[in-house]
Amino acid sequence: MPVPETLRADCGNCFGLCCVALTFARSADFAIDKAAGEPCVNLQDDYRCGIHQKLRGAGFPGCTVYDCFGAGQKLSKLAGVSWREQPGQEMFAALPIMRQLHELLWYLTDAEQRPETAPIRAELRQSLRHVEGLTLQPVLDVDLAKERSSVNELLVRTSELVRGKQSKKKERRGADLVGARLGKADLSRANLRGAYLIAADLAGADLRLADLIGADLRDCDLRGADLTGALFVTQSQVNAAQGDSSTRIPASLLRPTHWQ
């Protein structure tokens, strides 16, 4: 799907908010502990990462997985001045909320552009306008639970329209598939919403038009898998997975640089 540039992270027009606002815990994902509101040691004066090209090798793979959906540059533009020029606590608190609103816009954009959603397109467009409007006002007052619930109803209907009626074996919503061996499995049009696919073997699997919203794909083997047309896939999900040059991903996503 064509994705508005406003929903893609643009670090060049952001005050490095994710490098300051978020908490790092020393682990396999982060080489250091960092408190929320404390600038990362790798953040430069120009708000760019000093080790961006070697984050994984330097012990920061968690940074390569994170995607703000364009929330960082939106907040930076709205604020006009950085957290270095004025206290940034409100900007830092707003980042996770703005990110979730932009994530909803990503899903709604995906849904609105599907030919199968013609019956609910007017509702999708209305929801898109509503959520976009929320991002242009102080977001700290937004009732996220209410907004997510309202959008989710439309996304569920979208999934049903796109995937059609499927057999029970393809209804795997929230399934625990951690480490599952599903290489070359036919999961086309499957409902994998919220499924736990951590370190699962999906090499060569058919995931065309599958619903993958909220699925945990950390270290999932997607080498040779086909995700053409898969519903609601995000950059964070593919960044967290393992793939290769033969992995087919939705056109809206960028191929992760660590995939071989």
Disulfide bonds with the S-S distance in Angstrom:
none
